Amino acid sequence: MAVISDPDDRRCAPPTEPPAAGGEAIRVARVDPGHAARVLRGLDELGPPFAVQIVTGAGDPATATGGLLPAADLYRPGDRLAAAIEGQAAALGGAERRVAASNLFIGHAIRLWCVTLGCWERGGLIPDLPVDAVLAVGPGSRAPLALADTGGWRPADPGDVDTVAALVTRVVIDGHLRPFAAAMHATIRTATGLLWGNAASALVGAVGAIARHATLGPAAPSDAPSGGPVRHQARLAATLLEQPPLAGTGVHRRHDDGNLDLPSFVRRSCCLYYRLPDGAMCEDCSLRDSPAATRRHSPSSAPNAPAPCRPDGGGRHS
């Protein structure tokens, strides 16, 4: 899929293409960076996982401190990724490496989905998220994602969910989650099915949080996509879940209008969080009805389970 920038869009400098892929062309326009920055700064209204730090004048994100590290360090197999996994294991109280790796992956996926879909919800745009401008949250940290770039894209037809899904796939999946999953697998042989299940679970959780905020919170801004936030996001999630690499990661139902029935999603893999001493089963876990898992972690054995991993409360990772 090639991206074609709208030649009539004079609002900003010539565009930089999102992560490349082959296939059908779509038409998009670059968003004014000032507008994108305003949308990004307002995402914390949707909840902590949506919050973003905008790093101004950073120049080199590799100088990050405060619990952040360059996302590119996570996307290459080697010592830096291995150190991040070990740090996450320590932060979890000495977890198995595979549990720590899963936890690190899903935490990053949650923030990427929340920021991307939050921008679509609040401003009708998809943020650029170039890898070299993204600062990931380090082991044990609850800091927001940080960006040194506030570019973004606006599809020519914001009502075309397939177009939006294609753009989101290029930015989040191809740009970030695919190299992260490959590096994880190469470093400690983490099962890729588990990691893509984490990505799907995080996606559903982000959409659920947006839906809940739309129900309980203030209305979306006037420049948000038409059709209602819950309606639009639920259809987008269903579309993403039925395309590679998320296709087959879980089972779900669609409503008659094509929207995802959010509570129906059950993943086919397990994030392994229940293997921690104070762990518990996630709401969408494929093992929830497993007698062995139930005996290992009954509700009474984990009375102090930590804060949910999914922003809608559907999981249990930070």
Backbone bond lengths (Angstrom), bond angles and torsions (degrees), N, CA, C in turn:
res aa  C-N    CA-C-N  psi(-1)  N-CA   C-N-CA  omega(-1)  CA-C   N-CA-C  phi
1 M - - - 1.454 - - 1.513 109.30 -
2 A 1.317 117.78 116.31 1.457 121.65 177.36 1.512 109.71 -93.26
3 V 1.324 115.79 143.58 1.455 120.79 176.82 1.507 108.77 -97.05
4 I 1.316 116.97 129.94 1.453 122.43 177.75 1.514 108.32 -112.37
5 S 1.313 116.78 119.84 1.454 120.49 178.32 1.515 109.49 -77.73
6 D 1.304 116.28 143.59 1.454 122.27 178.99 1.525 109.21 -69.26
7 P 1.341 119.50 115.23 1.462 120.99 -177.68 1.510 112.97 -67.48
8 D 1.328 118.42 -16.64 1.460 120.72 -179.84 1.518 112.68 -88.29
9 D 1.322 117.57 -2.24 1.464 120.72 -179.29 1.520 109.01 -83.51
10 R 1.352 117.15 108.84 1.464 122.04 -176.75 1.514 112.17 -106.50
11 R 1.329 118.46 14.20 1.455 119.94 -171.48 1.514 113.09 -76.15
12 C 1.322 118.24 -19.58 1.455 118.67 -175.67 1.518 109.70 -154.78
13 A 1.311 115.94 -177.64 1.449 122.17 -177.01 1.522 110.77 -63.94
14 P 1.351 117.07 163.68 1.461 119.83 177.88 1.518 111.17 -52.90
15 P 1.324 116.81 144.56 1.462 120.41 -171.80 1.511 113.46 -73.97
16 T 1.297 114.57 156.08 1.454 122.73 167.26 1.519 106.47 -107.40
17 E 1.337 116.93 127.68 1.465 118.67 -176.76 1.514 111.26 -65.45
18 P 1.346 116.33 145.47 1.458 119.89 170.11 1.526 109.74 -66.58
19 P 1.331 118.36 178.40 1.464 120.44 -179.29 1.520 112.09 -48.06
20 A 1.310 116.72 133.24 1.455 121.51 -171.87 1.518 112.20 -75.01
21 A 1.308 114.30 147.79 1.462 121.60 173.12 1.508 107.04 -156.67
22 G 1.312 117.08 161.24 1.443 119.56 179.24 1.505 111.22 -96.71
23 G 1.355 116.17 164.50 1.449 118.78 175.50 1.503 113.05 124.06
24 E 1.309 114.96 -151.70 1.454 122.35 -172.35 1.527 111.52 -71.44
25 A 1.334 115.65 139.48 1.460 120.70 -178.56 1.521 110.80 -80.53
26 I 1.318 115.72 147.06 1.457 121.83 171.82 1.517 107.51 -128.22
27 R 1.320 116.44 156.95 1.454 120.55 -177.93 1.523 109.18 -108.56
28 V 1.312 115.26 126.64 1.455 121.88 179.44 1.521 109.06 -136.22
29 A 1.315 115.63 163.49 1.461 122.08 174.49 1.515 108.86 -125.75
30 R 1.318 115.56 145.52 1.449 119.73 175.30 1.520 109.62 -69.99
31 V 1.334 115.77 144.39 1.458 122.22 178.26 1.520 108.49 -97.15
32 D 1.311 116.37 143.24 1.456 120.51 176.39 1.530 109.47 -56.90
33 P 1.337 118.53 127.93 1.469 120.17 -178.06 1.521 113.85 -58.41
34 G 1.333 117.05 -31.61 1.462 119.23 178.12 1.521 111.60 -65.18
35 H 1.329 116.16 -41.42 1.464 119.69 177.14 1.523 110.50 -65.18
36 A 1.334 116.42 -44.00 1.465 119.53 178.94 1.522 111.01 -60.41
37 A 1.328 117.22 -40.22 1.469 120.48 179.61 1.519 111.13 -63.31
38 R 1.329 116.83 -39.94 1.474 119.73 179.00 1.527 110.79 -64.39
39 V 1.326 116.25 -41.33 1.465 119.46 178.15 1.524 110.25 -63.95
40 L 1.319 116.91 -45.18 1.460 120.94 -179.27 1.527 111.52 -60.78
41 R 1.319 116.59 -41.66 1.470 119.71 -178.27 1.524 111.86 -67.52
42 G 1.321 116.97 -24.24 1.454 119.93 -178.97 1.517 114.95 -89.26
43 L 1.334 117.06 -1.28 1.463 119.55 -175.45 1.516 113.20 -67.98
44 D 1.334 117.50 -22.76 1.466 118.25 -178.63 1.521 112.02 -63.67
45 E 1.341 117.69 -15.33 1.462 120.09 175.12 1.528 111.51 -63.61
46 L 1.328 116.37 -23.09 1.463 120.97 -179.68 1.523 112.57 -84.60
47 G 1.313 117.84 -11.79 1.460 121.22 179.46 1.512 111.79 130.54
48 P 1.332 118.71 162.95 1.467 122.71 -175.39 1.527 115.33 -54.83
49 P 1.347 120.74 -40.55 1.471 118.18 -178.27 1.526 113.47 -65.05
50 F 1.333 117.52 -16.54 1.460 121.54 -179.27 1.528 112.34 -89.16
51 A 1.310 117.72 -14.12 1.461 121.42 -173.57 1.527 111.18 -64.71
52 V 1.329 115.25 147.59 1.461 122.28 -178.70 1.524 109.02 -134.28
53 Q 1.315 116.28 137.71 1.457 121.32 167.20 1.523 107.50 -96.07
54 I 1.315 117.60 129.29 1.458 121.03 174.13 1.522 107.32 -99.45
55 V 1.315 115.73 116.31 1.458 121.95 -177.19 1.515 107.83 -88.10
56 T 1.317 117.22 111.99 1.461 121.61 -178.35 1.521 109.58 -100.29
57 G 1.318 114.88 135.29 1.457 119.56 178.14 1.514 113.63 66.42
58 A 1.337 117.55 21.40 1.460 119.35 -176.88 1.517 111.52 -73.75
59 G 1.319 115.75 -32.41 1.454 119.36 -178.53 1.516 111.27 69.83
60 D 1.311 117.02 -72.53 1.462 122.01 -178.19 1.519 109.65 -115.73
61 P 1.334 117.71 107.84 1.465 119.37 -179.90 1.524 113.28 -59.10
62 A 1.332 117.41 -16.75 1.459 119.72 -178.95 1.523 112.19 -65.96
63 T 1.333 117.61 -11.93 1.463 120.64 177.98 1.516 111.52 -86.00
64 A 1.325 117.86 9.33 1.464 121.65 -174.16 1.522 112.12 -61.87
65 T 1.329 114.16 146.56 1.456 121.18 174.70 1.519 107.65 -133.37
66 G 1.320 116.88 -167.25 1.458 120.74 175.22 1.509 114.01 68.24
67 G 1.338 117.21 38.24 1.458 120.11 177.17 1.505 114.50 82.93
68 L 1.339 118.26 10.77 1.459 121.74 179.89 1.523 110.14 -112.40
69 L 1.318 115.71 154.53 1.451 121.17 175.54 1.519 108.51 -146.51
70 P 1.336 118.38 154.37 1.460 119.90 -179.74 1.526 111.08 -58.27
71 A 1.322 115.96 131.99 1.465 119.20 179.05 1.517 111.26 -58.52
72 A 1.331 116.48 -33.20 1.462 119.56 -179.56 1.522 111.96 -58.67
73 D 1.338 117.51 -27.06 1.466 120.11 178.40 1.524 111.83 -66.36
74 L 1.335 116.19 -26.76 1.460 120.32 179.43 1.522 112.40 -82.71
75 Y 1.314 116.78 -17.96 1.456 120.76 -171.14 1.527 113.15 -97.73
76 R 1.336 116.20 5.65 1.462 120.76 177.57 1.528 109.11 -122.42
77 P 1.336 118.01 128.66 1.455 118.47 176.33 1.526 110.09 -63.58
78 G 1.310 115.76 145.18 1.454 117.99 178.79 1.509 112.94 144.37
79 D 1.318 114.75 -164.32 1.460 121.43 -171.55 1.521 113.28 -63.61
80 R 1.335 118.51 -39.22 1.465 119.63 -175.86 1.526 111.44 -68.11
81 L 1.311 116.64 -42.16 1.462 118.94 176.77 1.525 110.00 -66.80
82 A 1.319 117.45 -42.49 1.466 120.36 178.66 1.522 110.80 -59.73
83 A 1.341 116.78 -39.71 1.465 120.32 178.68 1.521 111.16 -66.07
84 A 1.335 116.61 -37.80 1.466 119.86 178.15 1.527 110.80 -64.94
85 I 1.318 116.98 -39.38 1.467 120.52 178.03 1.529 110.29 -65.71
86 E 1.315 116.59 -43.52 1.467 119.90 178.27 1.525 110.49 -63.17
87 G 1.332 116.64 -39.47 1.461 119.78 177.50 1.517 112.17 -63.73
88 Q 1.333 116.42 -38.40 1.459 119.90 177.61 1.521 110.49 -67.35
89 A 1.323 117.04 -38.44 1.464 120.61 177.74 1.523 110.68 -61.02
90 A 1.326 116.28 -42.11 1.466 119.98 178.39 1.519 111.17 -65.81
91 A 1.342 116.32 -40.82 1.468 120.16 179.93 1.523 111.71 -64.45
92 L 1.322 116.49 -26.44 1.464 121.50 178.80 1.525 112.20 -90.59
93 G 1.318 116.74 10.36 1.457 120.09 176.45 1.508 114.50 84.63
94 G 1.336 116.60 29.94 1.457 119.86 179.11 1.505 113.64 88.70
95 A 1.322 116.96 41.11 1.466 121.37 -178.49 1.524 111.23 -71.21
96 E 1.337 115.44 158.55 1.457 120.49 169.68 1.526 108.79 -57.64
97 R 1.324 116.04 149.33 1.467 119.70 -177.62 1.525 111.38 -61.01
98 R 1.315 117.49 -39.18 1.465 118.89 -178.00 1.527 110.86 -68.47
99 V 1.328 117.72 -32.88 1.462 120.67 175.93 1.520 109.76 -68.98
100 A 1.332 116.49 -42.79 1.461 120.60 178.78 1.523 111.18 -63.74
101 A 1.338 116.99 -40.88 1.459 120.43 178.94 1.523 110.89 -62.82
102 S 1.322 116.59 -44.03 1.461 120.90 177.72 1.522 110.99 -60.69
103 N 1.328 116.17 -43.26 1.457 121.31 -178.80 1.520 111.42 -65.33
104 L 1.339 116.75 -42.02 1.463 120.96 178.60 1.523 110.67 -63.46
105 F 1.332 116.53 -41.16 1.461 120.80 -178.69 1.522 111.51 -66.06
106 I 1.327 116.40 -47.93 1.463 118.09 -175.45 1.526 111.25 -68.92
107 G 1.338 117.04 -32.81 1.456 118.93 176.97 1.518 111.97 -62.58
108 H 1.338 116.49 -41.42 1.465 120.53 178.59 1.524 110.43 -69.83
109 A 1.338 116.70 -41.16 1.466 120.08 179.02 1.521 111.35 -61.47
110 I 1.326 116.86 -41.08 1.465 120.45 178.55 1.517 110.49 -56.30
111 R 1.319 116.68 -49.11 1.465 120.23 -176.57 1.522 111.52 -66.11
112 L 1.339 117.31 -39.78 1.462 119.83 178.59 1.525 111.37 -63.42
113 W 1.336 117.30 -46.47 1.468 120.21 178.51 1.523 110.74 -63.25
114 C 1.327 116.81 -44.19 1.463 119.72 -176.84 1.523 111.34 -62.50
115 V 1.325 116.87 -45.47 1.464 120.01 -179.30 1.525 110.47 -65.21
116 T 1.327 116.75 -44.12 1.467 120.15 -177.51 1.525 111.71 -66.98
117 L 1.325 117.12 -51.57 1.462 119.92 -178.51 1.518 111.50 -72.60
118 G 1.324 117.21 -28.85 1.456 119.78 174.66 1.517 111.42 -63.76
119 C 1.338 117.11 -41.10 1.470 120.44 176.59 1.524 111.22 -64.08
120 W 1.322 116.40 -37.92 1.466 119.47 178.15 1.522 110.43 -67.02
121 E 1.318 115.81 -39.54 1.460 121.10 179.61 1.523 111.97 -67.37
122 R 1.320 116.38 -45.98 1.462 120.70 -171.08 1.519 113.58 -89.46
123 G 1.340 117.83 -26.24 1.454 118.78 -174.45 1.507 115.86 -135.06
124 G 1.335 118.39 2.50 1.456 120.07 179.28 1.518 113.61 65.91
125 L 1.331 117.61 28.54 1.460 121.08 -179.62 1.520 110.20 -134.43
126 I 1.321 115.28 159.46 1.457 122.33 173.84 1.521 106.98 -110.93
127 P 1.328 119.09 120.76 1.466 120.44 -177.78 1.521 111.45 -67.45
128 D 1.321 115.33 154.77 1.459 121.51 -176.43 1.525 112.33 -69.80
129 L 1.319 118.36 -51.01 1.465 125.19 179.04 1.523 113.86 53.58
130 P 1.349 118.83 50.37 1.467 118.50 174.45 1.523 110.13 -62.33
131 V 1.312 116.25 140.26 1.466 120.13 -173.13 1.519 111.91 -56.37
132 D 1.335 117.66 -41.53 1.458 119.38 -175.79 1.522 113.41 -74.69
133 A 1.333 117.56 -0.77 1.464 120.77 177.78 1.520 112.36 -116.06
134 V 1.324 117.35 8.37 1.465 121.50 -178.80 1.522 109.32 -107.61
135 L 1.323 115.37 129.42 1.457 122.00 175.62 1.516 107.91 -106.83
136 A 1.316 116.29 114.79 1.460 121.80 -178.24 1.519 110.26 -81.45
137 V 1.316 115.14 161.46 1.458 121.39 179.29 1.521 108.79 -83.05
138 G 1.325 116.01 125.57 1.451 121.40 -176.51 1.513 113.23 -75.44
139 P 1.330 116.83 173.88 1.469 121.77 -177.99 1.520 112.72 -55.35
140 G 1.323 115.62 129.96 1.453 121.35 175.61 1.507 115.65 75.10
141 S 1.330 118.27 -1.01 1.462 120.86 -176.75 1.525 110.71 -92.69
142 R 1.319 115.68 147.87 1.464 121.41 173.85 1.526 110.91 -111.70
143 A 1.326 116.50 20.58 1.458 120.91 179.24 1.527 110.20 -67.41
144 P 1.331 117.50 152.63 1.464 119.66 175.65 1.525 111.24 -70.00
145 L 1.317 115.76 159.34 1.453 121.47 169.81 1.526 108.36 -57.99
146 A 1.322 117.70 147.48 1.463 121.16 178.96 1.523 109.77 -123.90
147 L 1.323 115.82 143.61 1.458 122.21 -178.80 1.518 110.16 -127.75
148 A 1.329 115.58 139.75 1.456 121.18 173.40 1.525 110.09 -107.45
149 D 1.318 116.92 16.41 1.464 122.63 179.73 1.516 107.82 -147.73
150 T 1.321 117.21 135.53 1.467 120.05 -178.47 1.523 111.59 -120.47
151 G 1.318 116.86 32.85 1.449 119.58 176.21 1.520 111.32 -75.49
152 G 1.320 115.43 170.61 1.450 119.89 179.14 1.511 111.36 -170.36
153 W 1.327 115.07 174.85 1.459 123.19 -176.11 1.526 109.86 -131.17
154 R 1.321 115.00 145.12 1.457 120.52 174.36 1.528 108.07 -126.33
155 P 1.335 118.35 116.10 1.464 120.04 178.82 1.524 111.30 -61.51
156 A 1.322 115.85 144.54 1.456 119.51 179.76 1.520 111.29 -61.02
157 D 1.327 116.98 -33.83 1.464 121.54 177.56 1.526 108.17 -119.17
158 P 1.340 118.21 89.69 1.467 120.21 -176.71 1.520 113.88 -65.03
159 G 1.334 117.29 -14.37 1.453 119.83 178.65 1.515 113.79 -84.99
160 D 1.333 117.05 -7.23 1.462 121.63 -179.60 1.525 108.38 -87.36
161 V 1.327 116.89 98.30 1.463 120.92 -175.15 1.523 111.30 -64.34
162 D 1.323 118.41 -33.34 1.459 120.21 178.80 1.527 110.99 -62.45
163 T 1.330 116.49 -39.18 1.458 120.50 177.69 1.518 110.88 -65.65
164 V 1.328 116.62 -45.24 1.462 120.73 178.98 1.527 110.06 -61.99
165 A 1.330 117.19 -42.62 1.462 120.90 179.39 1.525 111.09 -62.19
166 A 1.335 116.83 -39.37 1.463 119.90 178.98 1.522 110.98 -64.22
167 L 1.323 116.74 -41.35 1.461 120.43 179.83 1.525 111.11 -68.64
168 V 1.332 116.81 -42.15 1.468 120.63 177.65 1.531 110.12 -62.64
169 T 1.317 116.90 -39.47 1.463 120.39 178.17 1.515 111.12 -60.15
170 R 1.319 116.93 -42.89 1.458 120.63 -178.49 1.521 111.13 -66.52
171 V 1.324 116.45 -41.00 1.463 119.70 -175.71 1.525 111.50 -75.77
172 V 1.337 117.12 -52.07 1.469 120.59 -172.28 1.526 111.80 -86.31
173 I 1.323 116.85 -52.40 1.466 119.54 -173.24 1.522 111.53 -76.13
174 D 1.338 117.03 -56.84 1.459 119.13 -177.25 1.525 112.01 -70.86
175 G 1.326 116.59 -35.84 1.455 119.73 -177.32 1.513 114.21 -77.11
176 H 1.349 117.61 -31.49 1.463 120.22 -172.35 1.527 113.92 -127.75
177 L 1.320 117.52 -58.92 1.461 119.20 -169.93 1.523 113.11 -70.24
178 R 1.316 117.30 -34.77 1.467 118.69 -179.87 1.537 111.54 -65.05
179 P 1.349 119.02 -50.33 1.473 117.20 177.21 1.525 113.25 -65.95
180 F 1.332 117.44 -31.53 1.465 120.35 178.11 1.530 110.09 -65.33
181 A 1.329 116.70 -46.28 1.465 120.40 179.57 1.528 111.02 -62.99
182 A 1.326 116.80 -41.26 1.466 119.86 179.47 1.523 111.18 -63.87
183 A 1.332 116.70 -40.73 1.463 120.31 179.40 1.522 111.24 -67.44
184 M 1.334 116.65 -40.15 1.464 120.75 177.16 1.529 110.45 -59.85
185 H 1.317 115.69 -46.58 1.464 119.91 -178.00 1.526 110.59 -64.30
186 A 1.332 116.67 -40.82 1.460 120.07 -179.02 1.523 112.11 -69.92
187 T 1.328 117.08 -30.44 1.465 120.70 -175.19 1.515 112.65 -81.47
188 I 1.346 117.75 -47.79 1.472 119.11 -177.95 1.532 112.47 -132.74
189 R 1.334 116.63 16.59 1.464 121.87 175.97 1.521 112.47 61.72
190 T 1.304 117.45 33.08 1.462 120.34 174.89 1.524 109.37 -61.86
191 A 1.317 117.50 135.89 1.463 121.37 -179.15 1.523 110.21 -63.15
192 T 1.325 116.59 126.69 1.460 119.44 -178.67 1.524 111.58 -66.62
193 G 1.339 117.53 -30.87 1.460 119.57 177.27 1.512 111.95 -62.17
194 L 1.324 116.31 -38.04 1.462 120.61 176.33 1.527 110.44 -63.44
195 L 1.338 116.67 -44.93 1.461 120.33 -176.87 1.526 111.58 -65.87
196 W 1.329 117.79 -41.53 1.464 119.01 178.13 1.521 111.19 -71.10
197 G 1.337 117.12 -29.45 1.460 118.95 170.90 1.514 111.18 -63.11
198 N 1.341 116.74 -39.64 1.461 120.66 175.03 1.525 111.15 -60.01
199 A 1.338 115.80 -43.50 1.463 119.78 -179.47 1.527 111.06 -62.53
200 A 1.334 116.61 -42.18 1.462 120.14 179.20 1.522 111.36 -65.72
201 S 1.325 116.53 -43.19 1.463 120.69 178.97 1.520 110.91 -61.44
202 A 1.338 116.45 -42.51 1.462 120.47 179.07 1.525 111.28 -64.38
203 L 1.334 117.15 -38.18 1.467 121.32 177.30 1.519 110.99 -60.84
204 V 1.323 116.76 -50.02 1.464 120.34 -179.18 1.525 110.18 -62.18
205 G 1.324 116.56 -38.96 1.455 119.53 178.75 1.514 112.82 -64.13
206 A 1.341 117.11 -41.00 1.460 120.71 179.06 1.523 110.98 -63.33
207 V 1.323 116.42 -43.73 1.467 119.91 178.78 1.524 110.33 -65.51
208 G 1.328 117.25 -38.56 1.457 120.00 177.67 1.513 112.36 -62.33
209 A 1.335 116.82 -39.44 1.460 120.07 178.64 1.521 111.23 -65.96
210 I 1.327 116.62 -40.06 1.463 120.33 177.64 1.523 110.27 -64.82
211 A 1.332 116.42 -41.78 1.465 120.16 179.20 1.519 110.94 -62.30
212 R 1.329 116.12 -42.81 1.458 119.12 -179.44 1.524 111.02 -65.87
213 H 1.317 117.08 -39.91 1.461 120.03 179.19 1.521 110.77 -66.14
214 A 1.337 116.37 -37.88 1.462 119.68 179.08 1.517 111.09 -64.43
215 T 1.335 116.29 -31.03 1.462 120.63 179.99 1.516 112.02 -78.44
216 L 1.344 116.07 -39.83 1.459 120.59 -173.22 1.518 113.64 -101.19
217 G 1.340 116.66 -23.22 1.452 119.81 -173.07 1.514 112.83 -101.75
218 P 1.357 116.75 -167.79 1.462 121.37 -179.88 1.517 111.60 -70.85
219 A 1.300 115.80 162.85 1.459 121.38 179.83 1.518 110.39 -67.38
220 A 1.339 115.76 155.13 1.452 121.03 178.14 1.522 109.87 -70.21
221 P 1.354 117.97 155.76 1.457 120.97 177.86 1.518 111.71 -60.90
222 S 1.314 115.61 163.12 1.457 120.43 -175.68 1.517 112.49 -67.73
223 D 1.356 118.25 -21.61 1.456 119.10 -179.27 1.523 112.80 -91.44
224 A 1.325 117.21 7.30 1.460 120.34 174.91 1.522 108.75 -72.06
225 P 1.348 118.19 157.32 1.463 120.49 -178.48 1.514 112.46 -59.85
226 S 1.324 115.28 146.44 1.453 120.48 -177.41 1.517 110.64 -76.10
227 G 1.331 116.14 166.36 1.453 121.04 177.14 1.500 113.24 100.25
228 G 1.327 117.83 -0.82 1.454 120.67 179.26 1.508 111.25 90.08
229 P 1.337 118.62 132.10 1.458 121.21 -174.84 1.515 113.94 -61.45
230 V 1.325 117.99 -45.70 1.458 120.02 -178.53 1.525 109.71 -64.07
231 R 1.318 116.20 -46.00 1.459 121.32 -178.47 1.523 111.00 -59.75
232 H 1.334 116.90 -47.86 1.458 120.79 -175.14 1.523 111.06 -68.32
233 Q 1.311 117.61 -46.22 1.458 121.04 -177.32 1.532 111.41 -66.35
234 A 1.323 117.43 -37.99 1.463 120.42 -179.57 1.526 111.24 -66.01
235 R 1.319 117.05 -36.67 1.467 119.45 177.18 1.527 110.31 -71.14
236 L 1.335 116.91 -38.80 1.456 120.81 177.47 1.530 110.71 -61.67
237 A 1.333 116.84 -43.82 1.465 120.45 179.18 1.521 111.17 -61.98
238 A 1.328 117.27 -43.70 1.462 120.33 179.44 1.524 110.94 -61.26
239 T 1.325 116.01 -40.33 1.464 120.23 178.99 1.520 111.04 -63.42
240 L 1.324 117.16 -45.38 1.465 120.98 -179.92 1.528 111.73 -64.53
241 L 1.331 116.94 -37.30 1.465 120.60 -178.71 1.521 112.98 -70.70
242 E 1.314 116.93 -15.25 1.462 120.63 -178.05 1.521 112.26 -105.31
243 Q 1.337 116.64 11.37 1.451 121.92 177.88 1.530 109.14 -123.95
244 P 1.344 117.34 150.36 1.467 119.26 175.86 1.541 110.43 -60.55
245 P 1.309 118.03 146.81 1.461 128.66 2.51 1.530 113.96 -92.82
246 L 1.346 117.66 5.47 1.464 119.95 -177.49 1.524 112.82 -85.65
247 A 1.323 117.16 -17.01 1.467 119.99 179.66 1.524 109.75 -59.80
248 G 1.328 115.61 131.74 1.451 120.47 178.69 1.513 115.01 86.43
249 T 1.336 117.49 -1.58 1.470 119.34 179.60 1.519 112.33 -77.68
250 G 1.327 116.91 -13.37 1.455 120.42 179.96 1.512 110.14 -164.76
251 V 1.314 115.68 -179.45 1.458 121.74 174.43 1.523 107.62 -117.42
252 H 1.328 115.39 145.99 1.459 119.77 -178.81 1.515 109.26 -158.11
253 R 1.310 114.94 167.85 1.463 121.57 175.95 1.524 109.25 -117.73
254 R 1.320 114.09 150.90 1.468 121.28 170.55 1.519 108.23 -107.92
255 H 1.326 115.59 145.58 1.453 119.86 170.60 1.527 109.20 -72.46
256 D 1.307 116.48 169.86 1.463 120.78 -178.87 1.525 112.10 -59.05
257 D 1.340 117.13 -28.21 1.460 120.00 -179.85 1.528 112.76 -85.67
258 G 1.322 117.82 4.63 1.459 121.20 177.62 1.509 115.22 94.29
259 N 1.325 118.09 -5.54 1.458 120.91 -178.90 1.525 111.24 -79.12
260 L 1.311 115.77 147.73 1.458 120.88 177.38 1.522 110.56 -68.65
261 D 1.325 115.53 132.09 1.466 121.19 169.70 1.529 105.98 -81.25
262 L 1.323 117.04 96.61 1.465 121.76 -169.89 1.531 113.79 -55.03
263 P 1.344 119.63 -46.79 1.471 118.51 -178.29 1.523 114.01 -66.84
264 S 1.335 117.03 -13.60 1.466 119.13 -176.51 1.523 112.69 -78.46
265 F 1.323 117.95 -14.60 1.466 119.55 -173.77 1.526 111.27 -69.66
266 V 1.321 115.87 126.08 1.465 122.99 173.34 1.524 107.02 -131.80
267 R 1.309 116.34 123.82 1.456 119.44 -177.53 1.525 111.09 -77.29
268 R 1.323 115.83 160.64 1.464 121.11 -179.62 1.529 112.28 -95.72
269 S 1.310 117.25 -3.07 1.455 121.43 178.85 1.516 108.64 -126.42
270 C 1.319 116.15 177.64 1.470 120.92 -178.93 1.519 108.99 -125.69
271 C 1.323 116.92 138.15 1.465 121.54 -179.62 1.523 112.36 -76.53
272 L 1.318 118.21 -9.89 1.473 125.30 175.94 1.521 114.20 78.50
273 Y 1.316 117.66 5.22 1.464 118.43 -177.47 1.528 111.79 -62.12
274 Y 1.309 116.96 -28.73 1.464 119.75 -178.80 1.522 111.87 -63.49
275 R 1.339 117.86 -14.55 1.457 121.04 -178.75 1.527 112.68 -79.09
276 L 1.320 117.85 -8.07 1.462 120.22 173.84 1.529 109.77 -75.66
277 P 1.321 118.12 152.74 1.473 120.18 -179.47 1.522 113.53 -55.73
278 D 1.345 116.94 -37.35 1.465 119.80 179.04 1.522 111.12 -106.19
279 G 1.322 116.48 20.88 1.456 120.58 -177.71 1.516 112.36 -74.62
280 A 1.307 115.34 171.95 1.459 121.80 179.31 1.520 107.85 -153.38
281 M 1.309 116.32 170.25 1.453 121.08 -179.49 1.519 110.24 -83.87
282 C 1.325 116.31 135.93 1.459 120.79 175.25 1.532 109.54 -74.10
283 E 1.318 115.90 155.84 1.463 120.18 -176.96 1.526 112.43 -63.42
284 D 1.338 117.17 -28.72 1.466 119.57 -177.21 1.525 112.37 -102.02
285 C 1.323 117.96 15.10 1.463 121.63 -173.33 1.529 111.64 -72.69
286 S 1.321 115.18 141.30 1.463 120.32 177.61 1.522 112.07 -72.73
287 L 1.328 117.75 -12.68 1.467 121.53 -177.30 1.520 113.85 -100.33
288 R 1.318 117.88 5.77 1.466 119.33 -173.72 1.524 112.52 -57.70
289 D 1.316 117.30 -32.03 1.463 120.08 -178.86 1.524 112.71 -98.59
290 S 1.337 116.13 10.36 1.458 119.44 179.98 1.522 110.48 -76.42
291 P 1.333 118.86 123.14 1.472 120.11 -179.91 1.518 112.67 -58.52
292 A 1.353 117.51 -38.96 1.462 119.92 -178.68 1.516 111.05 -64.51
293 A 1.331 115.89 -44.32 1.456 119.19 -179.90 1.516 110.93 -67.18
294 T 1.322 116.58 -36.73 1.459 120.02 179.55 1.523 110.80 -65.30
295 R 1.338 116.40 -40.19 1.471 118.95 178.21 1.520 111.16 -67.12
296 R 1.344 116.12 -38.15 1.463 119.27 -177.60 1.512 111.43 -67.07
297 H 1.336 116.85 -40.09 1.457 120.53 -176.89 1.515 110.18 -135.53
298 S 1.284 116.67 76.62 1.457 120.85 173.10 1.510 108.52 -74.99
299 P 1.345 119.51 161.37 1.461 120.91 179.99 1.517 113.10 -53.70
300 S 1.331 117.90 -35.63 1.458 119.18 -177.96 1.517 112.47 -73.38
301 S 1.350 117.62 -17.69 1.455 119.40 -178.59 1.511 112.34 -87.82
302 A 1.322 117.48 -8.47 1.462 120.37 -179.60 1.516 109.97 -135.00
303 P 1.335 118.21 63.28 1.459 120.50 -174.98 1.512 113.92 -72.67
304 N 1.332 117.16 -17.52 1.456 120.19 -175.20 1.519 111.14 -119.24
305 A 1.315 116.36 41.78 1.460 119.92 179.65 1.515 109.99 -58.10
306 P 1.347 118.08 140.40 1.455 121.16 -175.66 1.512 113.05 -70.49
307 A 1.323 114.63 -179.91 1.462 121.51 -175.43 1.521 110.72 -60.76
308 P 1.342 117.36 153.08 1.457 120.55 -176.67 1.511 112.52 -61.76
309 C 1.328 115.56 148.55 1.454 120.11 175.24 1.510 110.05 -82.54
310 R 1.315 117.24 -45.74 1.452 118.87 -179.11 1.512 108.62 -80.26
311 P 1.341 117.03 138.61 1.454 119.42 -175.63 1.516 114.70 -64.53
312 D 1.334 117.43 -11.92 1.462 118.89 175.88 1.518 111.18 -96.41
313 G 1.340 116.93 5.09 1.450 121.02 -179.26 1.509 113.53 86.07
314 G 1.343 117.81 12.82 1.449 120.16 -176.04 1.509 115.53 -85.83
315 G 1.318 118.93 -3.56 1.452 121.21 -179.93 1.506 109.69 -145.28
316 R 1.354 116.82 -167.77 1.454 118.00 -172.51 1.525 112.23 -142.43
317 H 1.307 116.97 55.41 1.459 120.43 175.61 1.513 108.79 -127.81
318 S 1.319 116.30 154.84 1.465 120.38 176.09 1.506 109.82 -88.58
